[in-house]
């Protein structure tokens, strides 16, 4: 039982020390970090939308080509 208690005390102290060090050495404040995450999400979602639009146009063009080829075969 004593070993288990010692283990949990060690985990607790390690968590506190690790959390403190993470806060001290964080490259940006919480607000700055949230802003950076928001900007990254906006950029990535814009890139995904653009790629989806381009792919949709490509697929529509291919569909039209296939329809034209089918009409010629009939």
C-alpha positions as a Markdown table, in Angstrom:
| # | Residue | x | y | z |
|---|---|---|---|---|
| 1 | Unk | 0.0 | 0.0 | 0.0 |
| 2 | Unk | 2.8 | 2.3 | 0.8 |
| 3 | Unk | 4.4 | 1.8 | -2.6 |
| 4 | Unk | 1.2 | 2.7 | -4.3 |
| 5 | Unk | 0.9 | 5.9 | -2.3 |
| 6 | Unk | 4.5 | 6.8 | -3.1 |
| 7 | Unk | 3.8 | 6.2 | -6.8 |
| 8 | Unk | 0.7 | 8.5 | -6.8 |
| 9 | Unk | 2.6 | 11.2 | -4.9 |
| 10 | Unk | 5.4 | 10.9 | -7.5 |
| 11 | Unk | 2.8 | 11.2 | -10.4 |
| 12 | Unk | 1.2 | 14.2 | -8.7 |
| 13 | Unk | 4.6 | 16.0 | -8.2 |
| 14 | Unk | 5.7 | 15.1 | -11.7 |
| 15 | Unk | 2.5 | 16.4 | -13.2 |
| 16 | Unk | 2.8 | 19.7 | -11.3 |
| 17 | Unk | 6.5 | 20.1 | -12.3 |
| 18 | Unk | 5.8 | 19.2 | -15.9 |
| 19 | Unk | 2.8 | 21.6 | -16.1 |
| 20 | Unk | 4.7 | 24.4 | -14.6 |
| 21 | Unk | 7.7 | 23.9 | -17.0 |
| 22 | Unk | 5.3 | 23.8 | -19.9 |
| 23 | Unk | 3.7 | 27.1 | -18.9 |
| 24 | Unk | 7.1 | 28.7 | -18.4 |
| 25 | Unk | 8.6 | 27.6 | -21.7 |
| 26 | Unk | 5.5 | 28.0 | -23.8 |
| 27 | Unk | 6.4 | 30.0 | -27.0 |
| 28 | Unk | 3.2 | 32.2 | -26.8 |
| 29 | Unk | 0.5 | 33.2 | -24.4 |
| 30 | Unk | -2.8 | 31.5 | -24.3 |
| 31 | Unk | -4.6 | 34.2 | -26.4 |
| 32 | Unk | -1.8 | 34.3 | -28.9 |
| 33 | Unk | -1.8 | 30.5 | -29.2 |
| 34 | Unk | -5.6 | 30.5 | -29.7 |
| 35 | Unk | -5.3 | 33.1 | -32.4 |
| 36 | Unk | -2.6 | 31.1 | -34.1 |
| 37 | Unk | -4.7 | 28.0 | -34.0 |
| 38 | Unk | -7.7 | 29.9 | -35.4 |
| 39 | Unk | -5.6 | 31.4 | -38.2 |
| 40 | Unk | -4.2 | 27.9 | -39.1 |
| 41 | Unk | -7.7 | 26.4 | -39.1 |
| 42 | Unk | -9.0 | 29.2 | -41.3 |
| 43 | Unk | -6.1 | 28.8 | -43.7 |
| 44 | Unk | -6.5 | 25.0 | -43.9 |
| 45 | Unk | -10.2 | 25.1 | -44.3 |
| 46 | Unk | -9.8 | 27.7 | -47.2 |
| 47 | Unk | -7.3 | 25.4 | -48.9 |
| 48 | Unk | -9.7 | 22.4 | -48.5 |
| 49 | Unk | -12.6 | 24.4 | -49.9 |
| 50 | Unk | -10.5 | 25.5 | -52.9 |
| 51 | Unk | -9.2 | 22.0 | -53.6 |
| 52 | Unk | -12.8 | 20.7 | -53.3 |
| 53 | Unk | -14.0 | 23.3 | -55.8 |
| 54 | Unk | -11.2 | 22.5 | -58.3 |
| 55 | Unk | -11.9 | 18.7 | -58.0 |
| 56 | Unk | -15.7 | 19.3 | -58.5 |
| 57 | Unk | -15.0 | 21.3 | -61.7 |
| 58 | Unk | -12.7 | 18.5 | -62.9 |
| 59 | Unk | -15.3 | 15.8 | -62.2 |
| 60 | Unk | -18.0 | 17.9 | -63.9 |
| 61 | Unk | -15.9 | 18.3 | -67.0 |
| 62 | Unk | -15.2 | 14.6 | -67.1 |
| 63 | Unk | -18.9 | 13.8 | -66.7 |
| 64 | Unk | -19.7 | 16.2 | -69.5 |
| 65 | Unk | -17.0 | 14.5 | -71.7 |
| 66 | Unk | -18.4 | 11.1 | -70.9 |
| 67 | Unk | -22.0 | 12.2 | -71.7 |
| 68 | Unk | -20.8 | 13.7 | -75.0 |
| 69 | Unk | -19.0 | 10.4 | -75.9 |
| 70 | Unk | -22.2 | 8.4 | -75.0 |
| 71 | Unk | -24.3 | 10.7 | -77.2 |
| 72 | Unk | -21.9 | 10.1 | -80.1 |
| 73 | Unk | -22.1 | 6.4 | -79.7 |
| 74 | Unk | -25.9 | 6.3 | -79.8 |
